[in-house]
Amino acid sequence: MIGKVLVARITATSVELYCDDTRVATHQRQPRGGKSILDEHLPPERTDHRHRSRTYWEERAAALGDDVLIYIREVFDSDDVLHQLHPVQAIVRHLETFPVERACAACRRASFYACYGYGAIKSILRKGLDLEPLPAAVVLPNATNPRPRFARNVQELLDFTTENDNASH
């Protein structure tokens, strides 16, 4: 159909597309701003983007290993306001092009540094940082820490004296 002229027949419930008097597609009418895309109209590399459920992408991540699944769950949970579907799609598709060991190591590193974007995973793998060990976690001794120099406790913050504005200076 590329380069051909299509004729659209619009009814109250559907949009029908014709090429050379032959119906080639029928879409259900969508509310203003809505989309209707048939799977067979998508190029093969884009069909997996039709899957918009969290469980679908978590299952694909689980196929790459537990570390990848844990990281993908962290990405989904990293932002309560924005929907993290597009970054997850990009991350999972990119990780699928690498050996499982590297994908898991990259996710462990990104999780360690709390980097939840596609760019972080891509950079880790491109620079080979997934092949380097993670730094050791800093463990504080069990002894009580001395009070920080400029810290105040709640009582000091709440115990204030009122100034007498009428006093002479």
C-alpha positions as CSV (number, residue, x, y, z in Angstrom):
1,M,0.0,0.0,0.0
2,I,3.0,2.3,0.2
3,G,2.7,5.1,-2.3
4,K,-1.0,4.2,-3.1
5,V,-4.0,6.5,-2.7
6,L,-6.4,5.3,0.0
7,V,-10.0,6.2,0.3
8,A,-11.5,6.4,3.8
9,R,-15.2,5.6,4.6
10,I,-16.1,6.9,8.0
11,T,-19.1,5.7,9.9
12,A,-20.3,6.4,13.4
13,T,-18.4,3.4,14.7
14,S,-15.6,2.6,12.3
15,V,-13.1,3.9,9.7
16,E,-12.7,1.7,6.6
17,L,-9.8,2.2,4.2
18,Y,-10.0,1.2,0.5
19,C,-7.3,0.8,-2.1
20,D,-8.4,0.2,-5.7
21,D,-12.0,-0.5,-4.5
22,T,-10.8,-3.2,-2.2
23,R,-11.1,-2.8,1.6
24,V,-7.6,-3.1,3.1
25,A,-8.3,-2.2,6.8
26,T,-11.1,-1.4,9.2
27,H,-10.4,0.5,12.5
28,Q,-12.9,1.2,15.3
29,R,-13.5,4.9,15.9
30,Q,-11.5,6.2,18.8
31,P,-12.2,9.2,21.0
32,R,-10.4,12.4,20.1
33,G,-6.7,11.9,20.3
34,G,-7.0,8.1,20.4
35,K,-5.1,5.7,18.2
36,S,-6.0,2.5,16.5
37,I,-3.1,0.4,15.1
38,L,-3.5,-3.1,13.7
39,D,-0.6,-5.5,14.6
40,E,-0.2,-6.5,11.0
41,H,0.4,-2.9,10.0
42,L,3.5,-2.6,12.3
43,P,7.0,-3.5,11.1
44,P,8.2,-6.7,12.8
45,E,10.7,-4.9,15.1
46,R,7.9,-2.7,16.6
47,T,5.3,-5.4,17.4
48,D,6.5,-6.0,20.9
49,H,5.8,-2.3,21.7
50,R,2.1,-3.2,21.5
51,H,2.4,-5.0,24.9
52,R,1.7,-2.3,27.5
53,S,1.3,-4.4,30.6
54,R,3.9,-4.4,33.4
55,T,3.6,-8.2,33.8
56,Y,4.5,-8.8,30.1
57,W,7.8,-6.8,30.4
58,E,8.6,-8.3,33.8
59,E,8.2,-11.8,32.3
60,R,10.6,-10.8,29.5
61,A,13.0,-9.4,32.1
62,A,12.8,-12.6,34.2
63,A,13.9,-14.6,31.1
64,L,17.2,-12.7,31.3
65,G,17.7,-13.5,35.0
66,D,16.7,-12.5,38.5
67,D,18.9,-9.5,38.6
68,V,17.3,-8.1,35.5
69,L,13.8,-8.7,36.9
70,I,14.7,-7.0,40.2
71,Y,16.1,-4.0,38.3
72,I,13.1,-3.7,35.9
73,R,10.8,-3.7,39.0
74,E,12.9,-1.0,40.5
75,V,12.6,1.1,37.3
76,F,8.8,0.7,37.3
77,D,8.7,1.7,40.9
78,S,11.2,4.5,40.6
79,D,8.6,7.2,39.7
80,D,5.1,7.3,41.1
81,V,4.0,10.1,38.8
82,L,5.4,9.2,35.4
83,H,4.7,5.9,33.7
84,Q,8.0,4.0,33.1
85,L,6.8,1.8,30.3
86,H,8.9,3.3,27.5
87,P,12.2,3.2,29.5
88,V,11.5,-0.4,30.5
89,Q,10.8,-1.4,26.9
90,A,14.0,0.2,25.7
91,I,16.0,-1.4,28.5
92,V,14.7,-4.9,28.1
93,R,15.1,-4.8,24.3
94,H,18.6,-3.6,24.7
95,L,19.6,-6.1,27.3
96,E,18.2,-8.9,25.1
97,T,21.0,-8.2,22.6
98,F,23.7,-9.1,25.2
99,P,24.7,-12.3,27.0
100,V,22.7,-13.0,30.1
101,E,25.8,-12.6,32.4
102,R,26.5,-9.1,31.1
103,A,22.8,-8.1,31.3
104,C,22.6,-9.2,34.9
105,A,25.9,-7.5,35.8
106,A,24.7,-4.2,34.1
107,C,21.5,-4.3,36.0
108,R,23.3,-5.0,39.3
109,R,25.5,-1.9,38.7
110,A,22.7,0.3,37.6
111,S,20.7,-0.7,40.7
112,F,23.6,-0.1,43.0
113,Y,23.9,3.5,41.8
114,A,20.1,3.9,41.5
115,C,20.3,4.7,37.8
116,Y,16.9,3.9,36.2
117,G,17.2,5.1,32.7
118,Y,17.9,3.5,29.3
119,G,21.0,5.7,28.9
120,A,22.5,4.4,32.1
121,I,22.2,0.7,31.0
122,K,23.5,1.5,27.5
123,S,26.5,3.4,28.9
124,I,27.4,0.7,31.4
125,L,27.4,-1.9,28.6
126,R,29.1,0.3,26.1
127,K,31.9,1.2,28.5
128,G,32.2,-2.4,29.8
129,L,31.5,-1.3,33.4
130,D,29.4,-4.4,33.9
131,L,32.7,-6.4,33.7
132,E,34.2,-4.5,36.7
133,P,33.4,-5.4,40.3
134,L,31.1,-3.2,42.3
135,P,32.6,-1.1,45.0
136,A,32.4,-2.6,48.5
137,A,29.5,-1.1,50.5
138,V,30.5,1.2,53.4
139,V,29.6,-0.3,56.7
140,L,29.5,2.0,59.7
141,P,30.8,0.6,63.0
142,N,28.3,-0.3,65.6
143,A,29.6,2.3,68.0
144,T,27.3,5.3,68.4
145,N,28.3,8.1,66.1
146,P,29.2,11.3,67.8
147,R,26.7,14.1,67.5
148,P,27.3,16.1,64.3
149,R,28.9,19.4,65.0
150,F,26.1,21.7,63.8
151,A,23.1,19.4,64.5
152,R,20.4,20.3,67.0
153,N,17.9,18.1,68.6
154,V,14.2,18.8,68.4
155,Q,14.0,20.3,71.9
156,E,16.6,22.9,71.0
157,L,14.7,23.8,67.8
158,L,11.4,24.2,69.6
159,D,12.7,26.0,72.7
160,F,12.8,29.5,71.6
161,T,12.4,32.7,73.5
162,T,10.3,35.5,72.2
163,E,12.0,38.8,71.7
164,N,10.6,41.8,73.3
165,D,10.2,44.2,70.4
166,N,9.4,47.1,72.7
167,A,12.7,46.9,74.6
168,S,15.1,49.7,74.1
169,H,18.2,49.0,72.1
